[in-house]
Amino acid sequence: MPSLKSIRKRILSTKSTQKITRAMKMVAAARLRRAQQRITEMRPFALKTAEVMRNVALHTGGGAELHPLLARREEEQILIVVLSSDRGLAGAFNSNVNRAAERLWREETTAGKRVAFVCIGRKGRDYFRRRGAEIIKETPSVTEKIQLGDVDVIAAEIIDLYTGSAAAKPTSEMAEGEEPVEERTGLVASGEGTQFDVVYLVYNEFKSAMTQKVNVQRLLPIDPAVDDDTSLDPRASHMPTGAVGLDFVYEPNRTALLDRLLPLYVQITLFRATLESVASEHGARMTAMDAATGNAKELISALTLQYNRARQAAITKELMEIIGGAEALK
């Protein structure tokens, strides 16, 4: 049986841990409320942008001749963008998204296709680096303070990888005073110059504080006939897939509008995914810390009971020794 001192140390240690988990739960709950508000504010803008993009692309006819982001090629080179976090203690938040991305990776690799990764978040980067995956670019995880302009660099890098226009200069060929790509953008690049045929986005979609759903979404090429955002619209059940509204007169023309609208659509889609991921992380961490606090409470109760029993047994033993000594003196 453990000594009274060791049991008392475990109780004090568990109480300290309980204070930490309770504080982390409160912080995550406060951040979750702000993240939920940002998602609510962002969704109408994302819906309207997707609607305008589909209207313009479908009425113009679409296709690679209109814009490279609409080009559909045979899927031989696949890029997977994984959104994870930099920190743990968030339950299955990171493991779920990493497993989903790994499952897609294994399926495509088995089919003889090349798969590379863009990892946003250190947990995803470390996970796939340990498994020998090809990581083209990596960047730290986003925070709840991220703005639309902050994902512009990442979205531009992904578009360049899809169109094949990404090409990093070797350090020896850079102009004097020019910074390396990772210092300019925060991205670490390797294997530049490859044109990928399809880009998948893997992230946790926020449903509630208790529920996060892993979403595997095709980011590129853009298919204007598929509405990827109807799940966010309360009217989605009454809207046919790919429904298109009225056409408009566009100035200067539809092609010029698509040149601005399609990259913006990629940027907004990535931005919405980061907001969903941030809210999911806070929800998962709040739930995990609530469970940890409850487990710590149960452990403290069990240790306290064990301590009282051990203390009672020690007192009883001392009394028996005293009585036994007194009887021996008679």
N, C-alpha and C positions, 0 to 999 in steps of 0.2 A: 504493500500500500504506500502511495506517495506520502512524503512528510507534510506536516501542516505548513511549513514554510514554502515548499514548492507549490502546494495548492493555492496558498495566498498570493504568490507571485503570478500564477496563471490567472487568477481572478482580476488582479490589478491590470495585467497586460490586456485581458479581454475587455475590460472597461475602457481602457485607453483606445483600443481598436474600435469599440462601439461609438465613442465620441467622434472619431474620425469619419466613420461610415455615415453617421447621422448628419454631420456637417456636409459631407459630399452629397448626400441625398438632397439637402436643402439647397445647396448651390445648383445642382443639376435641375431641380424643380423650378428655380427662378430663371435659369437660362432657357429651360424648355418653354416656358410661357412666352418669352421674347421670340424664340425660334418659331413657335406656332403662329404668332402674330405675323411674322415676316412671310411665312408660307401663304397665309390667308391673303395678304396684300399682293403677293407675287402671282398667284394663280390666274386672276382675271387678265393680267397683262400677257402671260404665257399663252392663255387660250386665244386671245384676240390676235396675237402675232401668228400663231399656228393657223388660224382661220384665214387671215389675209394671205399668208404664204401659200396655202392650198388653193385659194381662189386664183391668185396670179399664175401659179405654176400650171394648174389644170386648164385654165382658159388659154394659156399660151401653148399648151401641148406638152411641155416638159421635155426631158431628154438631155443627153450629153451635149448635143449641139447647142443647147440653150445655156446651160451652166454646168461646170464640172462637178458640182456637188449633187447633181441629179443623175450623174453617170452611173450605170449599173454594169459591173464587170463580173467575170467568173471569179468566185471567191477562192483565191489561192493564198493570198496574203491577208491575214486577219489581225486586227489590232483590238485589244481589250483594254478599256479604261476602267480601272478599279478605284472606287472611292472608299477609303477606310479612315481610321483615325490615327493619331500619333500616340494616344494613351490607351491603356487597358482599363480594367475594372469596370467594364460595361457589359457584362454578361456575354451573350453569344453574338454581339453586334459585329465584331470583326470576323469571327470564325465563320459566320453564316455567309457573309459576302465573299470571303476568300474561298470557301468551299464551292460556292456557285460559279465563281470565275475559274477555279481549277477544273471543275466538271466540264465547263465549256472548252477549256484548253485541252483537256484529255480527249474529248470527243473529236475536236477538229484535228488534233495531232494524229490521232488514230486514222483519220481519213486522209492522211498524207499532206496536210496543209501546214503552212508555217504560221505560228502564232507568236505575237509579241505583246508586250504590256506597257501601258502608261499607268504608273502607280501614284495616286494622290493619297498620301498618308503613309507613315512609316510602318504601320502594322502590315499593310498589304505588301509593301516593298520587301520587308524582312521575310514574310511568308513565302513569296515566290522566289526570292533570292536563294533561300535555303533549298528550294526544289529545283534549282537550276534553270528557271525560266529566263527567257530573253526579255530584259527590261530596257525598252528604248528610252524612256524618260521617267523621271521621278521628281516629285515635289512634296514638301510637307503638307500635312492636312490643313483644310480650311477651318476657320473659326466662325462663331455666330456673328462676328462683325464684318464678314465679307460683303463686298458690294459688287454690283454687276460689272464694273470696270476691272475688278480684280481677276475675274476669270477670262478676260479678253485675251491675255497672253496664252493661257492654256488652250483656249478654243482655237486660237490662230495656229498654235503648234500642231494641234490635232488635224486641222484642215490642211496644213502643209504636208503632214504625213500622208493624208488621204490622196491629195492631188499630186504628191511626189515632188513638191517644190521645196521641201526642207533639206537644207544642206549646210552643215556647220563648217566654218573655216577652221583649219588647224591653227593652233596658237602661233606657229611660226609664220603663217601667212596673214595674220591680222595686222591691220594698220596700227600705227603707233598710237597708244592711248585707248585702243578699242578693247572693250571688256569681253571675256569669254561668254558664251551663250548662257552658262549656268549662273554667271554673276549678273547678267542683264535681266534674265527672266525668272531666276530661281529654279529652273529646270536643269537636270543633269542629262545630257544627251549622249547617245551612242548609236552607231549604226545608221547614220543619217543618209538621206538620199533614196530611201525605199518608198515605193508607192504601194499603199495598202488598198485592198479591194473592198473592205468592209470594216466598219468600226462599231464595236459594241460597248455600251456603257453599263457597268454593273454597280449597283448601289442599293442602299437600304431605303425603301420608301416608307415614310412616316404614316402610320394609321392611327395609333394612339400611344399613350405613354407605356402601355403594356404590350403593344403589338407593332412590330416592324416587319415589312415584307421585302424580301430581296427581289429587286427588279432587274431583269436583263433586257435592255432596250437597244435596238439598233439605232445608232446615232447617224451614221453615214453608210451608204448614200441616202439622201432624203427621199422618201416616197410620199409625194403629195396626196396620193389617193388613200393613204392610211392615216387615220386620226389617232395619234398616240396619246392625246391629252383628254379624250372624252371622259376618261375615268375621273377627271378632276371636276367635271361639269355636272351639277345636279340634274341637268336636262339630258344627260347622255343617254338614258334609257329610251328617250323619245326621238333621238337623232340617228338616222341611218349612217353606217360607216362610210366615211369619205364624202359626206353630204357637202354640197357646195352652194353658197348663197348667190346673191346677185352679183353680176359683173359690173365693173366701174371703168371709167376713163382714167388712164394712168398717165402721168406726166413725169419725166419726158417720155418713157415707154416702159413696157413690162420687163424687158431685158435689163435695163438699168436698175429697175426696182429690185429685181431678183439678185443682182450683184450686191446690193446692200441688205436685202431681206434674208437671204439664205444663210450667210455667215452670222447675221444677228439671231436667226432661229437656232443655230447651233450653240451660240453663246448663251442664249436664254435657257435652252434645254439643259445645258451643263450647269448654269447658275441655279436653276430650279432643283436639279439633282443634288447639288451641294447643300442647298437649304434643307431638302428632305433628309440628307445624310446627317447634317448637324442636329436637326431635331430628333432624328432616330437615335443618335448617339446619346443625347441628353436623356431621352426617355428610357433607353436601355440602362444607362448608368443610374438613373434615379430608381428604377425597378431593382437593379442588382444591389444597390446600396441599402434599399429598404429591406430586401431579403437578408442581406448581411447583418443589418442592425437587429433584425428579429432573431437570427441565428445566434448572434452574440448574447442577446438577452436570455435565450434558452440555455446557452452554454454557461452563462454566469449563474443561473438558477441551479443547474446541475452541479457545478463546482461548489457553490455555496452549500448545497445539501451534502456533498461529499466531504467538505471541510467540517461541517457541524458533526457529521457522523464520526469522522476521524478524531475530532476534538473530544467528543463524548467517549469514544473508546479509550483515548489516552487518559482521560480523567478517571474512568472506571478502573483502568489498569492500575493507576496510582493508588486509588482507594483500596483495591484488593491487596496491593503490596503493603500498604500501611496496616490494614486489618490483619494480614498474615504475619507481619512483624510483631504486632501487639500480641497476637495469640501465641507466638513463639516465646515471648518473654514471660508468660504465665507459668 
